[in-house]
Each structure stands twice: as structure tokens, then as C-alpha cells.
Amino acid sequence: MAGRAGAGAGALLALLALRALGASAHPQCLDFRPPFRPPQPLHFCAQYSAFGCCAPEHDAALARRFGALAARVDPALWAECAGYALDLLCQECSPYAAHLYDAEDPATPLRTVPGLCEDYCLDMWQTCRGLIRHLSPDRELWALEGNRAKFCRYLSLDDVDYCFPRLLVNENLNSNLGRVVADAKGCLQLCLEEVANGLRNPVAMVHARDGTHRFFVAEQLGLVWAYLPDRSRLEKPFLNISRAVLTSPWEGDERGFLGLAFHPRFRHNGKLYVYYSVGVDFHEWIRISEFRVSEDDVNTVDHDSERIILEIEEPASNHNGGQLLFGDDGYLYIFTGDGGMAGDPFGKFGNAQNKSALLGKVLRIDVDRNERGPLYHIPPDNPFVGDPAARPEVYAFGVRNMWRCSFDRGDPASGAGRGRLFCGDVGQNKFEEVDLVERGRNYGWRAREGFECYDRKLCANTSLDDVLPIFAYPHKLGKSVTGGYVYRGCEYPNLNGLYIFGDFMSGRLMSLRENLGTGQWRYSEICMGRGQTCAFPGLINNYYPHVISFAEDEAGELYFMSTGVPSATVARGVVYKMIDPSRRAPPGKCQIQPAHVRLRSRLVPFVPKEKFIRRTESTPRPTARAPTTKAPRRSRPTAAPLAPTPRPARPTGRPGRRRGGGRRRGRPGTADPAPSNGAVRLVRPAGLSPGRGRVEVFAGGRWGTVCDDAWDTKAATVVCRQLGFAYAVRAAKRAEFGEGRALPILLDDVRCEGSERNLLECAHAGLGSHNCGHQEDAGVVCSREDPDL
């Protein structure tokens, strides 16, 4: 193939020697989705074989366009310009194609020629400007062919870091290309997709493993809803045992419908199992029941088919456990709490250490062949079969209140890790922990909480032989762990092997990744992507703070459920799908073919309600250093300390006038601008959910606090609206969220009507004038939902 003009080649070589300007990457393809690694090398646009936006089919189509161009362009012109044609065509395969073609927003008209750097364009114009009319149908561009300056201005990008070919050598755009983005504190930036909403404390989401790719979401009240793969919900509940379930409207009530599992052969036997609380007067217990699906409607349970498999008396109303799982061995695993109260006070050593009690345990039973005779059998390899001092159902013991456990599906290619059982075990008053549960092992409670002794006398017992967690964190990071899953889905290869979990109280999303060489687990917090990171159609970057549960769908993709109000009667629960915006699987690789489901109920279409919030910083922000997990006396692998990955901040793009179908954007790589006068922020102690905190205002070039004299809900409304919240729940006074002693007091006697754009527009005593102290620092509690509903 003929090369381009010497001047063009020289300009390109000069550009390759430039040091790139600082920029924060947002790779995106022309289909408005992340780039990918092609399943096989590309033959035409070979430079994008490792990572980009072209599958082999697209690459072949570009090669055909190139051939068609060669056939109709004058041979003399083609001899000079074929290299330019190759460059321009192949930018559709660039991982930054959306930037080059001005396609970040689906509503924006697509450019017909990628954005070019000025010097490259000027060189191309010298000898090859006649090529453009063969590449582009844009007659306005054709008309500029005779004016070099206007021609190249038309083809330019304001984001000079993204113009071709400069983006090829921009270090910040290419150094971590295709990897999960981390902010300056090492927080992994992921995004979310809303899947379901309007749920009352969604405690579980499961699939039936029957090829239909339906998913079933359980509410704490005792209802289970069936959803189709298109996220529409059946109007009639799949299961409704709300009359039998014991729960209450109290926020944080741990009783209720707690778990659901489908039999591995559900497609053939129609069996499923549920875990729920029941009670009469002051007598309470947990119940494990078997149901069958209705014979004439696969989307409804036969409520008369219930058979009670197991009941366990609960001495208190908390620590009820609630997980049900089927393992690869076909047995049913049941995860019970220690019975409640504080410190497991039951008996000499507590329920958890008492192998003759079923509380504080992982149980394993066989529910097959139970149509006649016993409702369950004991697996012959259960660890304490034959031990007269132990219940034969016990598989593992010494647990406090394991809330959400999961089996690892294993690496999709090698199967490594398959069958590992991960659990989050809620702590007492210092530590939360994540355990790898193994047959016959003791997980330490109440002798130990996390890595530290709780009952020192019991902890010193040499016969304890307990297993330490793989990870534990202190209560400054969260106070109620919610166990998650190891990601093994198809759509986001970078997440493979990452164990993702959360905390119900602090709203933190967290992750662990195993070092296969050392066996240690590395901790990284998960934040919602800042700036442009989640700026893809359909994605959001915020969630409700009370993380209740995690889930996998039938294809292995990962979800979590959270709520704005943790009450079994308040419909603030949402199901979110976790998205990696840095890399996806190649198109077509992860297609599913759901089996047909006959419907007898009306469908309720899914209508998303959550919105993308543009912000410059990832949220929730880490408020404490990642915990080290040094064990006091064991050699069990523990989580390594966090190693932050520095990353420059990126300002959001700014719209401007149009040029050649393009959109002007702010230049990346420049420092974030100073806050505008009147800007506000919330400062909250560790463990507190977003939307509440001490109010700090920016005025006169500095940040400061606000005194609570005259502070009321009208002023709180102004602040909440500035921060993107629709409602002000209440105005907080008397330094409820801590004192900002390191800052000056900037506002006092603030009186607002509620319609002001910021606090500076409200009446106040004057900037810096006050007669109060920091013990009167004002705060707010904001919400995205109407608190009166």
C-alpha cells in the first residue's frame, strides 16, 4: 500500500514524541458502550487488535470500504493518500471513538470524519484534501476544501487531548486503558443500572436455574415477585406468605421473610425452599419450608403445598440468620444466627460454640427423596455425624449472624475457585468480617470477633482451633456487613475474581481480590464513578445507602439491593446491576436465549426512576484509611493494606457552540475549578449514610460553617436542592453531625424562603458576622424520596 506524503509522516512521528497532556480517560464506542478486546486479531485496523471498538465483522466492513475508496479515487491521489484513508477509517475502532466522532451523547449528530489535530490536518490538506469528499457526505465540509484554515478548524476538536493522532500518545489516556478506574484514594469506580424499584426491603434476589432467566425478588413482608429478562414484573406475586411471616414496620427489624432458594432440579420437580420468622405471643422461631410451583402456572407457587422442613426456636428477636443455598453437592445449606441479644449469652459458651444447638451454625441437609418418611436426611459426610455431643445437621459452627453467603461459580475458563463458600458475618460492637466457610470448622464466635478476642477466657482456650476471617474491618467503616459474590459473569471481564460486598449501615460497597501467589486478599473500596466515568446511556452513579443484599442472575451478572428507609413497609427499595465502564465483553459473546415462559398474569413494565448525577468526585468518598487485618496469632491469609492508585481529577465537559456537527467540550487535564460562591457540601462522620451531615458553605474564597440560629427546614430545603436531593427531611442543630472547628463560621441568623438558589441569597447576619460557636454548627438530612409517602 502506498504511504502518505512525507510531510504527513513526519508530523505523525513528531506527535509520537510529544509528552501527553494530563487527561482523565472516558473510553466509549460509537454504540455508547465501553470498548472491548476483540475475540481475535483484526486484519485491517490491526492497531486496535488488543483493545478498541471493532469486532472482526466491523473490521472487515471497514476493509471493504477502503477497497471501494481505492476503486473510485484517482490513482495518483490514492498513491499519496491511502495512508490517510486508513487512519481515518480505523478511528471507528479507537477506544475513544465516541470522542473522535462527537458521539458521547446519543442525541448529538454523529460527525462524518473523526476530530483531527490541527497540524495533522494541515499536512493532510496539502496533498489529500480531495480525499475527504469520498469519505464524507458533508457538503458543508466540501465547501471549505479550498480554505485550509477553515477546513481544519471545521475538523478540529476542542478537547485537544482527544484529537487524532494526539490521543495515541497521551499517557493518561493510554496507560490504564481497559482497566477498572481507581480514584486518588484507590477507590474503584463502577457504575450502576437500575433494574427494579418500589420494593419494600428487598432481602433477596435469586434465579431458578431453569433457563428462563427470570429473577425473583423477595420482600421482608413475605412477598416474592417474578421478573422477566426484560425487567417487566408479573402483576401477581410469585409467592405471598405475608400473613404467616413475623415482622414489623420498625426500622432495622431483623425478623421477616429472610431467604429463598430454588432446588437445583426445579425445572423438573418445581421445588423451592424459604426461610422466614414466625411467632405466637412472645414465642418466636424460624421456619424452613418447602413449596412447589403451581401445576398450571410456572409463575405462581402452590401455597397449599407448604411442608415445614425444620423449625428452630429463637430466644430473641434479632440475629435470625436467613440464608439458604444449594451447593454443587445438591445439599441445602442453612445459615442461622446465634439467637440474639448481645454476646451470645446462652449456656456456658453460647449457642455458636455449642454443637448440640442449631443456632449460630451453618447447617447442611439432604432434601431429596423426601416424599415419604423424613422430610430431610443427613449427608453421610457431614463432619459431626456420629458425635453424640453434636447435631448431625451441623456443617460449621462459631458464627454470630451470617448475613448473605454465596458459592463461587469458579473462573469461567479454568474453573478455579469453584465451590468456595463466602459469608459476611455481622459483628458485635467492633468488627465485621468475611469468612471462607469450610466443612467442620469453627469460626470463633463468641471467643473472637474479627481477629480480636471478645470473650478473653474462651479465646485463650487452646482447644478452640478457630478459623480466622479472610478480612475484617472496624466499625468506623461500617457496622453491619452484607456478604456478596465473587464476580464470574461474562459481560465485564475485569471484574472476574473480585469479591464484592457491602455494609448495611454505612452504605459502603467494598471488594476483595485474592493474590493467588500469597493467598492474601487485597481490599479496595468501590465508589460510584465521577465526572464522565458513568456518562453512558442508562447508567447511574448513585444508590440508596442501606445495602441489604447481593445477587447473581442466571448468567452470573452481579446485582445488589438497597433502600432509603430500612422498614419492611416502606417501598424505597431498588435493585441495581453493577457495571464496569472501563471494559466490556466483545459484542455477541454474552447473548442469552431465555426459555419461553407461559404467562397467566398481566405484566407491569419497568420504568426506571433513578437519575445520573453529575459530580466531580466519586461517591461515597472513603472517610477512613483502609483497614489492615493483622491477625494476633494465626497464619491464615489476611487482607493486605490498600495501596492507593493516584489518578488526576477530571472536570466535566462543558457544552458550547456547534461546529461541523461536533460539540465543544472542556479540556481535560486542567485542575478542577474553585467552587462557585454559595456552593455547599455535607461533611458526615464515618458510617453515616449519604444525604445527611454538617453544612459547609463556600463564600469569599473559603469554606466555613453555618450557625443554627434561625436554622429551619426552609434553609435545609435550599441546601438539599443544591446537592441534588428533592426533599429536606429536617434541619439539624447543635452540631449533630460534629463541629467544624478547623473552619471559620461564615453565616449566622440565616433566614430563607426556600426558593433561593443558595444560602447567600437568604437573609443573614453578614459574611463572617456571628455570635455563636461551633457547638451550634448546622446540618441537614436530605432525601431523594418524599418522606411523607
ZIQUI-V181253 format. One record per pair of residues at least 4 apart in sequence whose C-alpha atoms are under 6 Angstrom apart, sorted by the first residue. I is the first residue (numbers start at 1). J is the second residue. If there is no record, write none. Layout:
((I,J) (I,J))
This chain:
((2,79) (3,83) (4,80) (4,81) (4,83) (5,80) (8,123) (16,169) (20,170) (20,171) (22,172) (22,669) (23,172) (23,668) (23,669) (24,650) (25,173) (26,533) (27,95) (27,96) (28,33) (28,34) (28,35) (28,95) (28,96) (28,98) (29,33) (29,34) (29,35) (29,53) (29,97) (29,98) (30,98) (34,581) (34,582) (34,583) (34,584) (35,52) (35,53) (35,95) (35,583) (36,51) (36,52) (36,583) (36,584) (36,585) (36,586) (37,50) (37,51) (38,55) (38,586) (41,49) (42,46) (42,49) (42,56) (44,63) (45,90) (48,52) (52,93) (52,94) (52,95) (53,93) (53,94) (53,95) (54,58) (54,59) (54,93) (69,73) (78,82) (81,128) (92,97) (98,102) (98,103) (98,104) (100,114) (100,115) (101,110) (101,111) (101,114) (102,662) (103,110) (109,661) (111,661) (112,136) (115,155) (115,156) (115,157) (115,163) (116,155) (116,156) (116,163) (116,164) (117,163) (117,164) (121,152) (124,128) (125,129) (132,136) (144,151) (145,151) (147,151) (154,660) (157,163) (158,664) (159,667) (161,167) (162,167) (163,167) (171,175) (178,582) (178,583) (179,582) (180,582) (181,188) (181,189) (182,186) (182,187) (182,188) (182,189) (183,187) (183,647) (184,645) (184,646) (184,647) (185,644) (186,644) (186,645) (187,524) (187,525) (187,526) (187,527) (188,526) (188,527) (189,527) (189,528) (189,529) (190,528) (190,529) (190,579) (190,580) (191,528) (191,534) (191,541) (191,579) (192,539) (192,540) (192,576) (192,577) (192,578) (192,579) (193,539) (193,576) (193,577) (194,576) (195,575) (195,576) (196,574) (196,575) (197,573) (197,574) (198,571) (198,572) (198,573) (199,571) (199,572) (199,573) (200,219) (200,568) (200,569) (200,570) (200,571) (200,573) (201,219) (201,220) (201,568) (201,573) (202,218) (202,219) (203,218) (203,219) (203,220) (203,548) (203,549) (204,217) (204,218) (205,216) (205,217) (205,551) (206,215) (206,216) (207,215) (207,553) (207,554) (208,262) (210,267) (211,594) (211,595) (212,594) (212,595) (213,229) (213,554) (213,594) (214,227) (214,228) (214,229) (215,227) (216,225) (216,226) (217,224) (217,225) (218,223) (218,224) (219,223) (220,256) (220,257) (220,568) (221,242) (221,568) (222,240) (222,241) (222,242) (222,245) (222,257) (223,239) (223,240) (224,237) (224,238) (224,239) (225,237) (225,238) (226,233) (226,234) (226,238) (227,231) (227,232) (227,233) (228,232) (231,606) (232,604) (232,605) (232,606) (233,603) (233,604) (234,601) (234,602) (234,603) (235,602) (235,603) (235,604) (238,299) (238,300) (238,301) (239,301) (245,256) (245,277) (245,278) (246,256) (246,277) (246,278) (247,255) (247,256) (249,567) (249,568) (249,569) (250,567) (251,566) (251,567) (252,566) (254,318) (255,277) (256,276) (256,277) (257,276) (258,275) (258,276) (258,322) (259,274) (259,275) (259,322) (259,323) (259,324) (260,273) (260,274) (261,272) (261,273) (261,324) (261,325) (262,272) (263,271) (263,272) (266,270) (266,271) (270,292) (270,293) (271,291) (271,292) (272,290) (272,291) (273,289) (273,290) (274,288) (274,289) (275,287) (275,288) (276,286) (276,287) (277,286) (278,284) (278,285) (279,283) (279,284) (284,314) (285,312) (285,313) (285,314) (286,311) (286,312) (287,310) (287,311) (288,309) (288,310) (289,307) (289,308) (289,309) (290,306) (290,307) (291,305) (291,306) (292,301) (292,302) (292,305) (293,301) (293,302) (294,300) (294,301) (294,302) (309,375) (314,339) (315,339) (316,339) (316,340) (318,340) (319,337) (319,339) (319,340) (319,401) (320,337) (321,335) (321,336) (321,337) (321,401) (321,402) (323,335) (323,404) (324,333) (324,334) (325,332) (325,333) (326,330) (326,331) (326,332) (326,333) (327,331) (331,365) (331,366) (332,364) (332,365) (333,363) (333,364) (334,362) (334,363) (335,362) (336,359) (336,360) (336,361) (337,359) (337,360) (337,400) (337,401) (338,351) (338,352) (338,359) (338,360) (338,400) (344,350) (345,350) (346,350) (346,351) (349,353) (351,359) (351,360) (352,360) (352,397) (352,398) (352,399) (353,398) (355,390) (356,389) (356,390) (356,391) (360,399) (360,400) (361,396) (361,397) (361,399) (362,395) (362,396) (363,393) (363,394) (363,395) (364,393) (364,395) (365,378) (366,376) (366,377) (366,378) (367,376) (370,375) (382,395) (383,440) (384,392) (385,392) (395,439) (395,440) (396,439) (396,440) (396,441) (397,442) (398,442) (398,443) (398,444) (398,445) (399,443) (399,445) (400,445) (401,425) (401,426) (402,424) (402,425) (403,424) (403,482) (404,482) (404,483) (405,422) (405,423) (405,483) (406,421) (406,422) (406,485) (407,419) (407,420) (407,421) (408,418) (408,419) (408,420) (408,486) (409,418) (410,415) (410,416) (410,417) (410,418) (411,415) (411,416) (421,436) (421,437) (422,435) (422,436) (423,434) (423,435) (423,483) (424,433) (424,434) (424,481) (424,482) (424,483) (425,433) (426,432) (426,480) (426,481) (427,431) (427,432) (430,474) (430,475) (431,450) (431,473) (431,474) (431,475) (432,472) (432,473) (432,481) (433,450) (433,471) (433,472) (434,469) (434,470) (434,471) (435,469) (435,470) (442,466) (442,467) (443,466) (443,467) (444,448) (444,466) (447,453) (447,454) (447,455) (447,458) (447,459) (448,452) (448,453) (448,454) (449,454) (450,472) (451,631) (453,459) (455,459) (470,638) (471,638) (471,639) (473,627) (475,479) (476,686) (477,687) (478,503) (478,505) (478,506) (478,687) (479,505) (480,503) (480,504) (480,505) (481,503) (482,502) (482,503) (483,501) (484,500) (484,501) (484,550) (485,499) (485,500) (486,497) (486,498) (486,499) (487,496) (487,497) (487,498) (488,496) (488,556) (489,556) (489,557) (490,590) (491,584) (491,585) (492,584) (492,585) (498,512) (498,513) (499,511) (499,512) (500,510) (500,511) (501,509) (501,510) (502,508) (502,509) (502,510) (503,507) (503,508) (503,547) (504,546) (504,547) (504,548) (505,546) (506,687) (506,688) (506,689) (507,545) (507,546) (507,547) (507,689) (509,526) (510,525) (510,526) (511,523) (511,524) (512,521) (512,522) (512,523) (513,521) (513,522) (514,520) (514,521) (515,519) (515,520) (519,637) (520,637) (520,638) (520,639) (521,638) (521,639) (521,640) (522,639) (522,640) (523,642) (527,618) (527,619) (527,620) (528,541) (528,618) (528,619) (529,533) (529,534) (529,618) (530,615) (530,616) (530,617) (530,618) (531,615) (531,616) (531,652) (540,611) (540,612) (541,612) (544,562) (544,563) (544,564) (545,689) (546,562) (546,563) (547,561) (547,562) (548,561) (548,562) (549,560) (549,561) (550,559) (550,560) (551,558) (551,559) (551,560) (552,556) (552,557) (552,558) (553,557) (558,578) (559,576) (559,577) (559,578) (560,575) (560,576) (561,574) (561,575) (562,573) (562,574) (563,572) (563,573) (564,572) (623,686) (626,642) (628,641) (629,638) (629,639) (650,668) (651,672) (653,665) (653,666) (654,665) (654,666) (655,664) (655,665) (656,664) (658,662) (658,663) (677,698) (677,699) (678,698) (678,699) (678,758) (678,760) (679,697) (679,698) (680,696) (680,697) (681,696) (682,693) (682,694) (682,695) (683,693) (683,694) (684,693) (691,781) (691,782) (692,780) (692,781) (692,782) (693,737) (693,779) (693,780) (694,737) (694,779) (695,779) (696,704) (696,705) (697,703) (697,704) (698,702) (698,703) (704,743) (704,744) (704,745) (704,746) (705,745) (705,746) (706,745) (706,747) (706,777) (706,778) (707,748) (707,776) (707,777) (707,778) (708,733) (708,776) (708,777) (708,778) (709,749) (710,749) (712,731) (713,717) (713,730) (713,731) (714,752) (714,753) (714,754) (715,752) (716,728) (716,731) (716,780) (717,728) (717,754) (718,754) (720,725) (720,728) (720,782) (721,725) (721,726) (725,783) (725,784) (726,784) (727,782) (727,783) (727,784) (728,782) (729,781) (729,782) (730,781) (731,780) (732,778) (732,779) (732,780) (733,778) (734,775) (734,776) (734,777) (735,739) (735,775) (735,776) (735,777) (735,778) (739,774) (746,767) (746,768) (747,767) (748,764) (748,765) (748,770) (749,764) (749,765) (750,763) (750,764) (751,762) (751,763) (752,762) (756,761) (765,769))
